[in-house]
Amino acid sequence: MATSVVADVSRVTTQEAYQEHLKKLKDQIEKKNKKPVEQLFKEKQKRLWDAMTMKEPDRVPIILGSTFFPLKYVGLPYSSAFYDPIRWKAAYAQMIADFDPDTWGTGGGQSGAALDILEAKNILWPGGTLPPDVPQQNVDDEYMKEDEYDYFLDDFTDFNIRRYLPRVYGALAPLTRLPPLGDRGGMGFMGSLNTFASPEFAKVGEAMRQAGQEQAKFRQAMGNLPADMAVLGLPPLSDGFGGGPGGPAFDQMANTFRGWKGIITDMYRRPDKLIAAMEKINKGAMARITPADPNKKGPQFSGGGAIHRGSDRFLSKKQWETFYWPTWKKSMMKSIELGYMVNIFAEGFCEGRFEYFLELPKGKVMIRFTDTNMFKAKEVLGDHCSLMGSVPLTLLQMGSPSEVDEYCKKLIQVCGKGGGYILRSDTDFIQEAKPENVKVMLDSVKKYRP
């Protein structure tokens, strides 16, 4: 990348400078495309909506999103995503202007200062618990113990406050010494007030206050990214989200509470407890879904989520049918009944899951694949749901520009045939990809047609 552009992004340290940077990029985009951004927005929106609703657009649309690639691209440390939101979004906007996708994907991180104050243990982040140029990592652990299922099921709120939060955030460790909260109404509550008078609970309150302030300051500095992307002529992938499920209940149990080792054990030693816990999570999630807005145009999303632990290489067919699919399918069907499309991120190898995706209503599902063969996915699912993916990171990182071009050409010609297809990298963690290969991927949709 040109040194002058890197210097321009590095100088963006205030909101005023960021707005000037955004205006400069807007002018760059309009000059390059010989169209106002308002027209580009409408064209890209129609292209995306056509593909999502299984129609054939004027060309295959493409998504570009990454938390860390834009920082690597302009020469800033990955820690900027957690500690320098103004420069992060300046780098993100620069990436969008230079590569010219149809929409954007992954946003920024979260406040590193808030994570520092809370002493977070379930995540490692650049500039905090990791060096500035090492990307975020999640820590898999048993934040809920194997003998705590009854506690979890009987009083979910009390469990979260007095067990889960103290294990995940070191600064909240004193919460374990709170009295049980579920039966502390009336005078029982007054009788427990002395607990909060201790110096250690004063520190808990101060940590939560400071972390809240830092998170609010971070969010304010991050601003409204969808509005900024609209300034550059990019629509969001969807203009409506209905809350509710945050992904498969099995993955929520594995990722948040039991860890992978713990949940494997539970499938054999306490399957009924595991299923009951997932049903509890799913019931609460479905209660939060609000109906789709009938006044909004275009597809609206609710439900779906990422397959983290449910790929062919994690669970057998029997395990999938017992523990994974029933609650997940129920939540997705609820979202669809309320007027939404579900957006599935099928991580890992998922060819053995095709038959289950066909159980969902036709035209109401969009699936993004990673390791799964996209050409097989098109053959089996192409008439039933819209598809997204999947240029391998290994190709973007280690391949030649001509190899990337040839692979994207095949994806466009095969998967784009008949519509219902959006091109995207297999992961948003493309920070080690060669910028020239990413550029070839973005340009391919303008060169080739199905």
Secondary structure, 3 states (H helix, E strand, C coil): CCHHHHHHHHCCCCHHHHHHHHHHHHHHHHHHHCCCHHHHHHHHHHHHHHHHCCCCCCCCCEEECCCCHHHHHHCCCCCHHHHCHHHHHHHHHHHHHHHCCCEECCCCCCCHHHHHHHCECCEECECCCECCCCCCEECCCCCCCHHHHHHHHHCHHHHHHHHHHHHHEHHHHHHHHCCCCCCCCCHHHHHCHHHHHCHHHHHHHHHHHHHHHHHHHHHHHHCCHHHHHHHCCCCCCCCCECCCCCCCHHHHHHHHHHHHHHHHHHHHHCHHHHHHHHHHHHHHHHHCCCCCCCCCCCCCEEEEEECCCCCCCCCCHHHHHHHHHHHHHHHHHHHHHCCCEEEEEECCCCHHHHHHHCCCCCCCEEEEECCCCHHHHHHHHCCCCEEECCECHHHHHHCCHHHHHHHHHHHHHHHCCCCCEEECECCCCCCCCCHHHHHHHHHHHHHCCC
